[in-house]
């Protein structure tokens, strides 16, 4: 599995950049777009901005669905599958069951938002945007891994180490 990680100091939105690459045909496999900060990060609902201060995880995985055996009519299962993979990964990492799903696309700890997922499909690709508060909680209603569990992760480590869990879960959609 040869994963390319493109790391930027700043992007408008990792998902927007990934979508541009997909639509221009400049991608020929899986890719990770990672940014230290985003100026126009966005959530699932139109117009809802994802505050993106430096020190957190802003990442878009570009995954070729057909290579995993996932056809277009199973795309509706992507968000739930990805949320489950991220929840299990974070629970294992922190050794805590306090981390919980808040459907449709958020992960909470103690009633505060820790992470969010934004999935967009341009078949045969899925663009999987993930934001995780590692060190900073940009809103009063949010929290971070550091404040909840006393440690922070390097975004590049997280991007690389979550990828196998993500691919495994996505590959199970086709079963």
One Martini backbone bead per residue (centre of mass of N, CA, C, O) as a GRO file, in nm:
protein
  175
    1UNK     BB    1   0.085   0.044   0.030
    2UNK     BB    2   0.099   0.354  -0.146
    3UNK     BB    3   0.103   0.648   0.030
    4UNK     BB    4   0.011   0.972  -0.030
    5UNK     BB    5   0.136   1.281   0.124
    6UNK     BB    6  -0.003   1.605   0.128
    7UNK     BB    7   0.155   1.891   0.271
    8UNK     BB    8   0.013   2.186   0.420
    9UNK     BB    9  -0.004   2.484   0.576
   10UNK     BB   10  -0.236   2.594   0.365
   11UNK     BB   11  -0.595   2.586   0.314
   12UNK     BB   12  -0.906   2.621   0.251
   13UNK     BB   13  -0.978   2.307   0.162
   14UNK     BB   14  -0.924   1.979   0.148
   15UNK     BB   15  -1.175   1.893  -0.013
   16UNK     BB   16  -1.161   2.097  -0.243
   17UNK     BB   17  -0.883   2.012  -0.344
   18UNK     BB   18  -0.949   1.713  -0.396
   19UNK     BB   19  -1.182   1.763  -0.597
   20UNK     BB   20  -1.012   1.905  -0.810
   21UNK     BB   21  -0.825   1.666  -0.867
   22UNK     BB   22  -1.039   1.465  -0.955
   23UNK     BB   23  -1.180   1.642  -1.182
   24UNK     BB   24  -0.888   1.670  -1.341
   25UNK     BB   25  -0.731   1.379  -1.332
   26UNK     BB   26  -0.470   1.390  -1.103
   27UNK     BB   27  -0.557   1.095  -1.014
   28UNK     BB   28  -0.438   0.731  -0.948
   29UNK     BB   29  -0.511   0.718  -0.631
   30UNK     BB   30  -0.438   0.728  -0.327
   31UNK     BB   31  -0.485   1.018  -0.100
   32UNK     BB   32  -0.339   1.280   0.107
   33UNK     BB   33  -0.474   1.574   0.256
   34UNK     BB   34  -0.278   1.808   0.444
   35UNK     BB   35  -0.339   2.058   0.706
   36UNK     BB   36  -0.263   2.297   0.944
   37UNK     BB   37  -0.475   2.488   0.792
   38UNK     BB   38  -0.794   2.654   0.743
   39UNK     BB   39  -0.995   2.907   0.581
   40UNK     BB   40  -1.253   2.699   0.452
   41UNK     BB   41  -1.378   2.516   0.632
   42UNK     BB   42  -1.627   2.244   0.635
   43UNK     BB   43  -1.936   2.122   0.667
   44UNK     BB   44  -2.220   1.952   0.587
   45UNK     BB   45  -2.353   2.217   0.596
   46UNK     BB   46  -2.432   2.480   0.438
   47UNK     BB   47  -2.211   2.733   0.561
   48UNK     BB   48  -2.057   2.553   0.761
   49UNK     BB   49  -1.795   2.613   0.955
   50UNK     BB   50  -1.462   2.499   1.017
   51UNK     BB   51  -1.263   2.547   1.257
   52UNK     BB   52  -0.888   2.597   1.176
   53UNK     BB   53  -0.659   2.572   1.380
   54UNK     BB   54  -0.364   2.527   1.470
   55UNK     BB   55  -0.299   2.174   1.584
   56UNK     BB   56  -0.481   2.015   1.405
   57UNK     BB   57  -0.693   1.796   1.208
   58UNK     BB   58  -0.662   1.823   0.841
   59UNK     BB   59  -0.828   1.587   0.627
   60UNK     BB   60  -0.804   1.416   0.302
   61UNK     BB   61  -0.932   1.133   0.164
   62UNK     BB   62  -0.846   0.960  -0.135
   63UNK     BB   63  -1.068   0.706  -0.256
   64UNK     BB   64  -1.088   0.413  -0.440
   65UNK     BB   65  -1.374   0.232  -0.460
   66UNK     BB   66  -1.344   0.014  -0.688
   67UNK     BB   67  -1.082  -0.115  -0.553
   68UNK     BB   68  -1.284  -0.213  -0.300
   69UNK     BB   69  -1.580  -0.292  -0.423
   70UNK     BB   70  -1.733  -0.010  -0.441
   71UNK     BB   71  -2.026   0.096  -0.541
   72UNK     BB   72  -2.236   0.356  -0.604
   73UNK     BB   73  -2.492   0.223  -0.439
   74UNK     BB   74  -2.297   0.233  -0.155
   75UNK     BB   75  -2.239   0.537  -0.075
   76UNK     BB   76  -2.450   0.569   0.167
   77UNK     BB   77  -2.242   0.400   0.370
   78UNK     BB   78  -1.988   0.574   0.427
   79UNK     BB   79  -2.025   0.749   0.681
   80UNK     BB   80  -2.082   0.523   0.884
   81UNK     BB   81  -1.823   0.364   0.831
   82UNK     BB   82  -1.622   0.593   0.900
   83UNK     BB   83  -1.721   0.654   1.184
   84UNK     BB   84  -1.658   0.375   1.297
   85UNK     BB   85  -1.355   0.374   1.239
   86UNK     BB   86  -1.287   0.630   1.405
   87UNK     BB   87  -1.398   0.545   1.675
   88UNK     BB   88  -1.225   0.287   1.711
   89UNK     BB   89  -0.953   0.425   1.687
   90UNK     BB   90  -0.987   0.627   1.928
   91UNK     BB   91  -1.052   0.418   2.147
   92UNK     BB   92  -0.787   0.263   2.122
   93UNK     BB   93  -0.589   0.499   2.163
   94UNK     BB   94  -0.734   0.595   2.453
   95UNK     BB   95  -0.892   0.374   2.612
   96UNK     BB   96  -1.199   0.489   2.541
   97UNK     BB   97  -1.569   0.502   2.579
   98UNK     BB   98  -1.636   0.819   2.578
   99UNK     BB   99  -1.633   0.791   2.286
  100UNK     BB  100  -1.886   0.921   2.058
  101UNK     BB  101  -2.146   0.916   1.857
  102UNK     BB  102  -2.293   1.182   1.636
  103UNK     BB  103  -2.531   1.182   1.444
  104UNK     BB  104  -2.402   1.176   1.130
  105UNK     BB  105  -2.073   1.336   1.177
  106UNK     BB  106  -1.988   1.295   1.488
  107UNK     BB  107  -1.757   1.338   1.769
  108UNK     BB  108  -1.779   1.275   2.120
  109UNK     BB  109  -1.694   1.421   2.453
  110UNK     BB  110  -1.878   1.498   2.706
  111UNK     BB  111  -2.069   1.679   2.498
  112UNK     BB  112  -1.820   1.726   2.300
  113UNK     BB  113  -1.652   1.817   2.023
  114UNK     BB  114  -1.389   1.638   1.837
  115UNK     BB  115  -1.530   1.546   1.554
  116UNK     BB  116  -1.542   1.540   1.184
  117UNK     BB  117  -1.733   1.444   0.886
  118UNK     BB  118  -1.676   1.463   0.516
  119UNK     BB  119  -1.858   1.328   0.244
  120UNK     BB  120  -1.751   1.290  -0.101
  121UNK     BB  121  -1.871   1.203  -0.433
  122UNK     BB  122  -1.659   1.101  -0.727
  123UNK     BB  123  -1.702   0.870  -0.916
  124UNK     BB  124  -1.466   0.645  -0.786
  125UNK     BB  125  -1.452   0.865  -0.559
  126UNK     BB  126  -1.360   0.951  -0.224
  127UNK     BB  127  -1.406   1.226  -0.002
  128UNK     BB  128  -1.245   1.234   0.325
  129UNK     BB  129  -1.325   1.443   0.574
  130UNK     BB  130  -1.113   1.526   0.863
  131UNK     BB  131  -1.175   1.653   1.194
  132UNK     BB  132  -0.942   1.705   1.472
  133UNK     BB  133  -0.904   1.781   1.804
  134UNK     BB  134  -0.592   1.792   1.949
  135UNK     BB  135  -0.527   2.097   2.105
  136UNK     BB  136  -0.788   2.251   2.003
  137UNK     BB  137  -1.087   2.437   2.109
  138UNK     BB  138  -1.273   2.655   1.913
  139UNK     BB  139  -1.515   2.588   2.109
  140UNK     BB  140  -1.720   2.551   2.382
  141UNK     BB  141  -1.848   2.278   2.230
  142UNK     BB  142  -1.550   2.177   2.249
  143UNK     BB  143  -1.269   1.948   2.213
  144UNK     BB  144  -0.969   1.760   2.305
  145UNK     BB  145  -0.732   1.529   2.336
  146UNK     BB  146  -0.558   1.682   2.537
  147UNK     BB  147  -0.786   1.760   2.747
  148UNK     BB  148  -0.899   1.456   2.785
  149UNK     BB  149  -0.597   1.268   2.760
  150UNK     BB  150  -0.298   1.426   2.756
  151UNK     BB  151  -0.268   1.415   2.432
  152UNK     BB  152  -0.087   1.443   2.125
  153UNK     BB  153  -0.082   1.441   1.774
  154UNK     BB  154   0.047   1.393   1.478
  155UNK     BB  155  -0.096   1.440   1.181
  156UNK     BB  156   0.083   1.246   1.011
  157UNK     BB  157   0.041   0.998   1.188
  158UNK     BB  158  -0.266   0.986   1.172
  159UNK     BB  159  -0.297   0.962   0.865
  160UNK     BB  160  -0.132   0.694   0.838
  161UNK     BB  161  -0.277   0.514   1.077
  162UNK     BB  162  -0.583   0.531   0.974
  163UNK     BB  163  -0.588   0.418   0.683
  164UNK     BB  164  -0.613   0.105   0.726
  165UNK     BB  165  -0.888   0.120   0.877
  166UNK     BB  166  -1.043   0.254   0.652
  167UNK     BB  167  -1.001   0.042   0.425
  168UNK     BB  168  -1.120  -0.197   0.574
  169UNK     BB  169  -1.407  -0.086   0.610
  170UNK     BB  170  -1.464  -0.024   0.310
  171UNK     BB  171  -1.420  -0.323   0.211
  172UNK     BB  172  -1.685  -0.427   0.379
  173UNK     BB  173  -1.919  -0.311   0.205
  174UNK     BB  174  -1.906  -0.539  -0.028
  175UNK     BB  175  -2.021  -0.787   0.156
   0.00000   0.00000   0.00000
